[in-house]
Amino acid sequence: MRPIIFSKMDFSHSNLFGYIEDLQELTIIERPVRRSLKTPEEIERLTVDEELSDIERAVFLLSSGQDIQGTSVVANLPVLMRQNPAETLRRVLPKIREVLHVAGVEMQLTAAVSFLTVLQEESVSIHTYSHSFLHIILQNVEHRDAGVSNAWLETLLAVIEALPKETVRHEILNPLVSKAQLSQTLQSRLVSCKIMGKVANKFEAHIVKREVLPLVKSLCQDVEYEVRTCMCRQLEHVARGIGTELTKTVVLPELVELARDEGSSVRLAAFETLVNLLDMFDADDRSQTVLPLVKSFCEKSFKADESILVSLSFHLGKLCNGLYGIFTPEQHLRFLEFYKKLSTLGLQQENGHNDNQLHLQTLEQEKKYISVRKNCAYNFPAMIVFVDPKNFNLELYSIFFCLCHDPEVPVRYTMAISFFEVAKLLNSDVYTIHKELVTLLQDESLEVLDALVGHLPEILELMTNGGENSGSESKLLSIPDLIPALTTAEQRAATSLKWRTHEKLLQKYACLPHIISSDQIYYRFLHRMLTIILTNNVLPVQKAAARTLCVYLRYNRKQEQRHEVIQKLIEQLGQGKSYWNRLRFLDTCEFIMELFSKSFFCKYFFLPVLELTHDPVANVRMKLCCLLPKVKSTLKIPTDKHLLQQLELCIRKLLCQEKDKDVLTIVKRTVLELDRMEISVDAFQKRFYENDLLDQEKETQEQLLLEMEQLEKEKQKNEGRSTNINDKMLEKKRRDSKTSSVLAKSINLSVSGSSSGTSVGKEEKKSKLVRSQSFSTQVLHPKYTNIDKCPNKSSATAYTSSVSGMGKSCMLSFSDDSFRTHSSGNSGNAAFTSSSSRNLFNSADQKNSGNKESQSRKMSIIQLVPEWEGGMGQSEDAGSSEFQWDWHMFCVPFL
């Protein structure tokens, strides 16, 4: 090890003086620590007798205590009012009134809040409150500190709403006349403006017109722009109180004058008040008065008065829809272009649209432009209504794209919040914004993702089901890139420190079974949920993943996959090495009981849960004991009698063998609760009717999933068989086509060698032969291709033996119902024109429909033989060496 070399210290006069200064600084640092210690006198003065009551202690602290103790008493005033209102009003409140004259800002703010709390809790009647508290509030409303004054003013405005009209008129309105004069202070006049707006809604219109409106006009003409601005913002409340007529004759002229004020804040207040009062103006006022003012505001916003730009962008959606009925097409287009310009404000240089502007934007301008674009994002749903959703692609999609890809997070955050509203408005055209949904899901900012996740289930449902007129192809094509975006969003949330966003995302992903297929969920999401349960360290996230996994398991359509997941839950959670995993298994079982039927839980999870009664960790046993009442509620008697016995056996073992005191206490409490429980039976009971009905619905749905899976398997199996049989039939058809020419030559030879007297019969035989050949070469419908499944093989065998005298090995199996079905579907290829054969088939139908025995059905089929023999007898004798009839092709399978 190298030795540490200390530099040689210089004790010269100058350096020694520097060392002394450093030591003095150290002593200065230590002085506050020493001074913070209380002297015995201070401790004695701060000590309060413990035997004093709450009222006496409050009075003592207000009289001789320090400020912090008095503030504590004022903060505790609502509690004292609840406990002993009479003594508090008699002894404590007067002391508070005295102290507030010289109190600091902290005690003043605390008192304003406490007075408001007493009013809201209604600890005393409103008459008592106005008598005891109102004067203290009015005295402190005009405090010299602006923050304290505003706090007391908020309390006063809340009190005005609760006070009777007469009290407001005498105690507040009458003194207000003098307070609003120019001779009063600026603070007094500002307070008067706010009180005017609250009082205007308290009285009838004629009283407001006579007593309030003169003061309003006076304050609107005040020499101070702060007073004019404040009164202008209160004109909305005044207008609501006096009605439409007085608003048109009194308020509107004042607003027009204030809109042309020299102060920018006054003009801004006038503009916002005009927008908020649009619904109170008729069409003439809107077109002749409001619209010209709005147009002038829009023109000046980019040129001389940028201060109104942020407010204009915020109210533009409301403004456009409020004036929609009076816009000409040119004005409509003009306001739309103005909105588009605001939506890209500040991005021109980045996008290369304004290369002539070489000067750099100041920081304030950048902040202002970001606020403008954020407001445009906020107003985007309103602008869709303004242009009509049908014109979205043409008019607004480019702006929507720009706002979703804006470089600033607040803009994209606002778009994520309003995305659901946009999707609802687009309805059938919602598929057009799917790419932007994917973009926001993959946004680098988790704030944007958190804002989007709030309505994610509704958005995804609209994406997959909302586009009814868009065609199925576009919807199907939109899903593949949606699934990677969802998985990416979850992984980004998992790797961040914002676990609440991750929890929220997992909860919302429970909607996916209604959006995508079961296989997609199984391979892309289900195993991910299990991994989160096993590896994540945040309990709310684990529980959210467990519940979502149970939802996925609930809607999984393959029994093999369900069994695999259940096995993993039991082995990796219920039998896991970590006690934490076993606790999560119990949480998962709670979700299973919530989402699945009782029979499902009893079949797969009942016994694994009971096995945890032997868990070596006390916390697991404690949680299990708390869960046992829910476990017992899943049993049905007498079906689950053996499970009930297992439950009782486990409880006895816990009572006898449990050594942990806390667990034993919970076990005893659980035993009492289990004894009071009533077990449901298989049949419905009135007491449990709703629960039993709900459980039956769950069980029916689970059974339906199994049946659907079985049907899908059979369908796939039949499709495979039909493919194989079709291949064989096509091969046979090719072989038959080769022999058709030989058959044709044989027919010609037999016709030429016969006498003229038998030519008609031979032509008839020829036609029958051709029909039989055409029938034999047809490919059967897949439903009837499985000849091995023919249920009447005995009939076919009997018929084969009956026709063996014809010198041919023939097999003919006819089921009349199946034959009719098959022949009706292939009437052009397998129809027999012979009237005798049709009559015989009909006679066979009648015998089958009469539900005869199998022997009678055999006989009815054998009766067909003479007709066939009579029709083909000559052909059999004449050309037995040339004709080899393939009777096997006439075997029609039974359904």
N, C-alpha and C positions, 0 to 999 in steps of 0.2 A: 504494500500500500504506500502510495506517495505521501510524504509528510505535508501537512498544511502549513503554508508559509504566510505569516501575518506581516502586513506592511508596517513599517516603522512609523509610529505616531509622531506628529509634529506638535510640540507644545509651545510653539512660538506665541507671541501676544495675539496676533490676528487669528490664528487657528483656535487658540484657547477661547477667544471671545465667541467664535462660531459654535464651539461645543457647548458653551453656557447657554446660548440661545436655543439650541436643540433641547437641552434639559428643561428650559423654561416652557417650551411648547408641550413637552410631556406633562409637566405639572398642570398646565392649562387644560389639557385633555382630561386629566383625572379630577379636576375640581367639580364639574357637574355631577360626577358620581357621588362625591362626598356630600354635595349640597342636596342631592335627591333624598338622602336619609332624613327622616323626620326626627325632630327634637322631641324630648319628653313632653314639652308643653303642647306642641302641635298634636302629638298622639292623644294627649288628654282632651284637647279641644275637639278632636274628631271622633272620640269615643261616645257611643250612645248607650243609654241604659237599656238592657235587653227586656226589662219588664214593662216598658212603655207599649201602649197599643199602637196600631197602625196610624190612627188619626193623630195621637199625641206625638209620635215620632215624626210624622210629616210636618206638623206645626213647629216642632223643635228644630228640625233641619232647615226649614224656611226662615226661621227667626235668627238662628245663630250659626248655621252651618255654612260651609263653603259653597261656591257656585256649582261645583260638580254634584254636591249632595242635593242642592235645590233643583237642579236639572233632573236628577233621578226621581225626586218627588213629583215633579210636573209630568214626567213620562209615565209615572204610576197612577196618575189621576183617574183614568178610566176604570182601573181595578178598584180604587177607593169608592168610585161612584157606584159600582156594582155591589160592593159589600155594604156600604153604609152611606147612601146618598144624602140623607138629611144632615148628618154631622159633617160630611165633606163640604156641602154647600155652606154650612154655618161657620165652620172653623178654618178649613183648608183653602177654599176658593178666595176669601178676602186676603189671605196672606200671599197667595199667588198674584193677585192683582197688584199688591204693593210691590212685590219683588220685580214684576215685569217692567216697572218704570225705569229701573236701573239695571235690568238684566242684560246680559250679552246676547250675541247673535244665536249661539247654540241653544240657550234656554228659550229664546223667542220662537225659533223654529220648532222646538219640541212642544211648546205650548200650543202652537197653531195646529199641529197634528193631533195632539191630545184632545183639544176642543172639538175637532172634527170627528174623532173617534167616539166621543161621548154622544154627539148628535146621531151618528150612524147606528150606534148600539141602542139608542132610545132608552138610556138609563133613567131619564126623567121625562116628563111631559114637555111638549113643545112650548107651552106657556111658561113653565118654570125655566126652561132653557133660555128663552128670549129674555126673561127677567134677570137671570143670573149671569149668562155668558155673553149676550149680544153686545152690551156696552163695552166689555173688555175687548171684544173683537173690533168694534168701531174705533176704539181709541188707538189700536195698534196698526190699523190698516194703512195709515199714512206715516209709517216708520221711515226714518231717514235712510235706512239701508234698503236697497231695492229688492234684494232677496227676501228679507223679512216681510216687506210690504206685500210682495206677491204671494207669500205663504198665507198671510192673514186674509188677503183678498180671495184666494181660493176657498178658504173656510167660509168667508162671508157669502160668496156666491152659492155655495152648497146650502147655507142656512136660509137664504132667500127662497129657495125652492120649497122648503119645509114650513116657513113661517106663514101665518094667516095674512090675507091681503091688507087688512087694517093695520096690522103691526108693521108690514113693509111700507105702507103709505106714510105712517106717522114717524117711524123710527129711521127710515132709510130715504124714501123719495123726497119728503119735504126738506130735510137738510141738504139733499143733493143739489137743490137749486142754487144755494150759496156756494157749494163746493165746486160747481162747474164754471164759476165766473172767471174772467181773465185775471182778476186780482189775486186769485188763489195760485198756489205753487203748481209747477208742472206735474209733480207727482200726484197732487190732488185732482187735477183735471184728467190725468190718465186713468186714475181709479174711477172717476165719475163716468168716463166713457164705457168702461167694462160693466159698471153697474147698470148703465142705461140698457145695454143689450140684454141683460138678465131680467130687468124689471119689465121690459116691453112685452114679454111673454106671460107676465103675471096678471096683467089687468086687461079689461075690455078695450076694444079699439077706440071708442070715444074718449076714454080716460087717457090713453096713450097719446091720442091726437092733441088733447088739450094740455096735458102736463109734461109729456115727454118729448114730443116732436120739436117744440121750440128750443129745448136744450140741445137736441140732436143737431139741428141746423146751426146753432151757435158753435158747437164743438167742431162741426165740419168746416167752419170758417175760421178756426183758431189760427193764431199767428205762428204757432209752433207746428212744424211738419210731423213731429211725433204724435201730437194730439190728433191731427187730421188723419194720419195713418191708422191710429187706434180706433177712432170713431168710424172710419170707413169700413174696417173689418167687422164692426158691430152692426152695420146697416143690414146685414143679412138677417140677424136675429130681430131687429126692429121690423123689417119687412114681413117676416113670418107672423109677427104679432099684430100688425095693423091690417093685413089683408091685401088683396090684389089691387083694389081701386086706389087706396092711399099710396100704395107702392108705386103705381104708375104716375101719380100726380106729385108725390113728394120725394120719394126715395130715388127714382130713376133720374130726375134732373140733377140731384146732388151727385149721383154717381157719374153722370156725364161730365159734370164740372170737375170732379176730382180726378177723372181719367185724363184730363188735360193739365193737371197740376204740374208745377215746376219741380216738385220733389219726386225722384224716381220711386221711392218706397210708397208714396201716396198713389202714384199711377199703378204700381203693381198691386196694391191692395184693392184699388177700384176695379182692375181687370179681374182678379180672382172673385170678387163679390159679384160682378156681372155674370160670370160663368155659373156661379152657384145659384143665382136667381133666375136662370133662363126659363125654368118651368113656370115662373110667375108672370112672365111677359107673354102677351099675345103675338100673333104673327106679324101684325103691323109694327109693334115695338121692336121685334127682332130684326125685321128687314130694314126699317128706317133708322133705327137708333143703334141697336147692338151690333149688327153686322158691319156698318162703317167703322165703328170703334175697333172691332176685332181686326179688320183689314189694316187699319192704321198701325195697330200694335204689331201685326206680323211684318209689315214693311219696315218699321223702325227697329225691330229686334235685331236685324243683321247689320244695320247701318249706324244709327245714333244711340240706341238704347239696348245694349246687350244685357242689361241687368234684368230685363223681363224675359230673357230667352229661356231660362230654366223653368220658370213658372208657366210660360206659354207651352213648352213641351210637355209639362205635367198635366195640364188641363186640356190639351188639344183633342184627345179622344172624346171627352165629355162635350167639348165645344162643337166638334164636327157633328156629332149625333144630335145635339140639341138644336142646331141650326139646319139639320138635314132637309127639312121640309121646304125651306125657302131658298135653297141653293139652286142656281142655274147650272146646267152642265159645265159651263166654263168655270164657274166658281168651285164646283165640286172637284174638277180636275186640278184647279189651282191649289186648293187646300191639300189634296193628295200629294201633289208635287212638293209642297212645303213640308209635309210630314216626311217624305223620302229624303229631302235635303237635311232635315234635322237628324234623321236616323244614321246618316254617315258623316255627321259634323265632326271635324277633327281627324278624319281618316283620309282626307283627300291627298295629303302629301304621301302617306304610306301606300296608298293605292295608285299613285301617279296621276291623279286627276287634276292636280293643280300645281304644276311644276313652276309656275311663275312666282309662287309665294316662297321666297328664299329665307325670310326671317323666321327665326325659331319661335315657337309658341312659348309663352310664359307658363310657369307652373299653375298659376291661377286659371289661365285659359284652358289648360288641359283638364283641370279638375271640373271646370264648368262644362266643357264639352262631354266629358264622361257622364256627368249628371244629366245632360240633355239626352244622350243616347240611352241611358238607363231609363229615363222617363218615356222615351219612345218605345222601349221594350215593354214597359208597364202598360202603355196604351195600345199595344198591338192587337189584342182581342177586340177592342172598340173600333179600331180601324178596319178590321175584317167585316164587322157589321156595317161600317160606313160604305165600303166598296161592294158588299154582297159576297158571301163565301164562294159563289159560283165564279167570281172573277179573281179568286185568290192567285191562281197560277199566273195569270197575265199581269196583275197589278202589284201584288205584294210578296210573291215568293222570293224574289231577289233580295228584298229588304229583310225578310225572315232569315234567309241564308246569312246575310251579313251580320245580323244581330246575334245569331247562334254561334258565329265564328269571330265575334268581336274580341280584340286583344285584351280587353279589360274584364276582370272577373265580375264586378258588380253588374255589368250589362248581361253577361251570360247567366248569372245567377237569377236576374229578373226574368229572363226568357225561360229558364227552367221552371220558375214558379208559375208562369202564365202558360206553360206548354199544354197543360190539361184543358184550359179554356179554349185554346186554339184548336186542339183536337176535337173538342165537342162542337165547335162552330163549323168545322170543315165537314164533319159527318162522313158522308160516303167518299169524300176526297181525302180522307185522313191519310191514306197510303202515300200521298205525295210528300209528307214531311217525315217519313220513316228514316231517311238518311240523317236528318237533323237530330232525331231521337238517339240514334247510334252515336252521333258526334258528342252530344251532351252526356251520354252514359260513359263515354271514354274521356271526358274532360279531365284536364290535369288538376283542377281544383276540386277538392272534396266538398267545398261549400256548394258548388254547382250540382254535384251528385246528390247531396243531401236535400237540396231544394227540389230536384226532379223526383226523388224517391217518394215524396209525400203522396203523390197521386199515380204512382207507377202502375198499380193493378188496373186502375181505370184506363190509363193510357194504353196499356198493352191489350186490354180487351177491345178498345176502340180500334186499335191497329189491326187486330186479327178478325174482328167481327163487324166493325163499323162500315167498312167499304163494301156495302151491298151492291152498289152499281159499278164498282171498279173491276169486277171479274175476279174469279178465284185465282187466276194465274199470278196476278200482281201480289196478292196476299201471300201466296205460297212462296214466291220468290223473296219476299221481305223477311221471312223468318230466319233463313240460314245466317245472315250477317247480324241478326239480332241476338242470337244465342251467344256467339263469342263476345259481343259487347256486354252482355249481362255477366258472363263469367269474369271478364276483365274488370268490370266495376267492383265485383265482390272481392277479387284478389287485391285490388288497390285499397279498398276500405280495410281489408284484413291486415295489410302491411303498415297502415297508418296508426297513429296514436288516438284517433278519434273513434273510440269503440262504440259510442252512441250511434254514429252514422252506420257502422257495421251492423249493429243490432237492428236498427231500423230497416236496413237493406234486407237482412235475412228474414225479418218478419214479412216484408212485402213480397219476397220471393215465394211465399206460400201460395200465391195466385197462379203460379206457372202451370199446374195441372189443367187449368181452364184455358191455357194459351197454347201450349206445345204438347207434343205427344208423350206418352208414358216412357217410351224407349229413350227419347232425348233427355228427359228428366233423369232417368236411371243412369245413363252414361255420363252426363255432363254436370249434374247437380247433386244427386242423392248421395253419392260417395263423398262428395266435397263436404256435405253437411256432417257426415259421420266423422270426417277428419277434423272438422272444427270442434266437435264435441270432445274429441280425444286430445287435441293439441292446444286449443286456445286457453288462455289463462284468465279471461274475463267471464265471470259467472253469467251476467245478463246475455252476453253473446252466445254462450254455450246453451242456455235455455232457449233462446230464439232459434238456434240451429236445430235443437232437439225437436221443437214443435214443428218446424218446417219439414224436418225429416219425416215426422209422423204423418203430416199431410201428404207428402209424396208417397209414403207407404200406403196410405188410405186409398189413393187413386191409381196405384200401380195395377196394371192389367194382366200381369203375368205371375202366376202362382210360384213359379220357380224363382223369380227375382224376389218376390216377397219373402219366401222362405230363407233365401240367402241373407237378406237384410235382417230378418228376425234373428237368425243364427248369429250374425255378427254383433247385434245389440246384446244378446245374452252372453256371448263369449268375451267380447272385448270391453263391455261396460259392466254387465252384471257379475261376471266372473273375472274382471280385470284385476291386475295386481295393485293398482292405485286405488285407495279408498275414495279419492275424488271422482274417479270414473264410476265407482259403484253408487256414489251419491247421485251422479248424473243419470244413472240407470233408473233410479227411483223417480227422478224428475220426468224422464221419458215415459215411464209407466203411467204417471199422472196424465200426460198428454194422450197416451193410448186409451186410457179409460174415458177421456173426454171426447175423442174423435171416433173411436170404434165401438162396436157393440160389446155387450157383456160377454157373450159367448166367445168372441174373438180373443178378448183378454184372458178369459179362463183357459182357453185352449193353448195359448202360447206363452203367457207371461205369469200366470198365477203361481205356479210352482217355483219358477226361478226367483220370484219376489220372496216367497217364503223361505227360500234357502238362505237369504241374507239375515235371518234371525240368528244364525251361527257366526255372523261376521265378527272378526276379532276387534274391529274398531267401534268404539262406543257411539260415535256420531252417526255411523251408518245404522246401527240398531235403533237409535233414537228417532231418526228420520223414518225408518220403517214402521216403528210403532205409531207414529203420527199418521202414517198412510194406511194403516190396517182398516180403519172404518170404511174408507173408500174401496179398499180391496174386498171387504165383505159385502158391500153393496152390489158387487157384480155377480154374486151367486144367485142361482135360482134353484128352488127346491121343487121336486126331488131330483132334478137332473144333476145338480152339482153337489149332491149330498156327500160324496167322497172328498170333494175339495173342502167342504165345510169341516169335515173331520180333521183334515190336515191342518186347517187354520187353528182349530181348537187345540190340537196337539202342540203346535208351535207356541201358542200363548201359554200353555201350561209349562212348557220347558223354560220360557222366559221368566215366568213367575218363580219357578223353582231354582233355576240355575243362574239367573242374572246377579252379578256381583256389583256392578256400577250403580251407585245410589241414584244418580240423575236418570239413568235409563229405567231403573226399577220404578221410580216415581211416575214416569210417563207411561210405563206398562200398566201400572195399577189404574191410572186415569183412563187409559185406552180400554181396559177391561170393562170398566163401568159404562163407557160409551157403547161398546159392542153389545153389552147386555141389554141396553135400551133399544138397540136397533131391531127392526123387523125385516126379515128376509122376504123378498118377493118370491112368488111362486110362478110356475110356468104360465098359468092362466092369468088373464088380466084382472086387476083389482082396482077398486075405485080409488083407494088412497094413492096408488102408484100409477094411475091410468096414463097421465101425461108422460111420465118417464118411461113406462113400458111401451107406449106408442112410439116414442122417439127411438127407443132401443130397437123396436121391431123394424122401423124404417131403415136404421143403420144395417141391421142384419140382412134385410131384403136387398139393400144395395150391394152388400158384400157378396151375397149369393148371386146377384145379377152379374157381377164382375166375373165370377167363376164360370157361369153359364156362357157369357160372351167369349171368354177365353176358349172354352170347349168348342163353341161354334166356329171360332176362327181356326182352331186346329183341324176340325173336320173339313172345313172349307178348303184349307191348304192341302189336306190329304186327298180330297176328291179332285182338286185341280191337278194334282200330280198324277192320279190314276187316269183321269180323262186325257191328259197329255199322252200317256203311254198307249192307251187304247186308240186314240186318234191316229197315232203313228202307225199302229198295226192295221187299222182300217184303210189308211191311205195306201199302205203297201199292198193290201188285198185288192183295193180298187185298181191299182196298176196291173196286177196279175189278171184280173177279170177283163180289163180293157184289151189285153192281148188275146184273150179267147173269144172276144165278141165277134171278130171277123170270121173265125172258124164256125161259130154258131150260125152266123148269117148264111154262110155257104151251105151248111147242112140243111137249113130251112129251105133254101132254094132247090136243092136236090130232091128233098122230100115232096115239095109241091109239084115239081115237074114229073116225078115218077108216079104220082097218084092219078086216079081217074077223075073225070070232070064232076062226077056226082058227089065226090067228097071234098071238093075244093073249098066250099064255104066253111066246113068244120076245120079244115087245116088252117085257113086264114085266122079263124078265131083262136086256134091253139097258138099260132104264131104271135098274135097280139098278146096273149097271156104270157107267153114265154118272154117277150121283150119287156113286159111290165115286171115280171119276176126278176129279170136281170137288172133292170133299173132300180128296183127296190133293194136288191141284194148289194148293190154297189154304193148305197148311201151311207154316209158317216153318221152314226147315231148321235143324238144329243148327249152331252156329258152326263146328264141325270140318269140316262138309261144305258150307259156304256158298261156298267158292271154286271155282266151276265151271270157271274157266279153267285150274285145275291138274289137270284130268281127264286121266290119262295115256293113255286109250284113245280119243282123238278119232278115230283112224282107224276104229275099230270103229263109232263113232257115224256117221261119214260113210258107211261102207259100208252101214249099216242104212238111212240116209236114202235112198240111191239105190235100195235094194231095195224099199222101200215106196212109192216115188214113183208106182207104178202105181195106188195107192189114190186118187189125185187130191188128195192133201194133202202139204204139205211137213212131214214128220215127222222128228224127231231123237230117237232112243231109245238111251241108252248105259247098259248094265247091266253092272256088275261084281258078280259073285255074292256075294263076301265082303263088299264094302261095302254092298251092298243088304241083306244079312241083318243086318248090324250096325245099319244105319239103321232098317230095318223093325222090328227087335226093340225099339229104343228108342222107336218111335212106333207100336206095334201097334194102338192104338185108333184111329189116324187113317189109316194107310197099309197096312192089311192087306187082301189080296185073298182073298175067300171062295171063289172059283172053284177047284174041285179040279183042273181041267185046268191052270190057270195055276200052281198050286203045284207040280204034278208037273213042269211044264216048267221052273220055276225050279230044282227039285231036280236035274233032268237037267243043267241048265247048271252047277250047283254041281259035280257030279261031273266034268264036263269041265274046269272050271277047276282043280279039285283035282288033276287028273291031269297038270298042267303041260304042256298042249298049246301049240302054236304060236299066234301071234296069228290066223292064218287060220282055224284050227279054232274059236277062240273067236268069231270073226265068224259062222261058219256056225251055231254053236249059238244065237247070238242071233237070226239070220235064221229059224231053225226055229220061232221063236215066232210068226212072221207068219201062217202059215195058221190057227193057233188063234184069233188075234185077228180075222182076217178071217172065219173061220167063225162067230165069236160075234157079230160086228157087221156082217156083210155086208148083212143086210136093212136095218139102220139106215142104212148108208151109202147104199144105193140109194133108200130111201124118203125120207130127209130130207137129202139132200146139200146142198140150198140153205139149209137151216135150221141145220144143225150145223157149227160150225167147231171141230174138235178141236185143243186146244192141247197137242200132243205135246211141246213144248219143256219143259213142266213135269215130264215123266217122266225128265228127264236127271238121273241120280243120280251124283254125282261119285265117282271112285275115291279110295281112301285112299292 
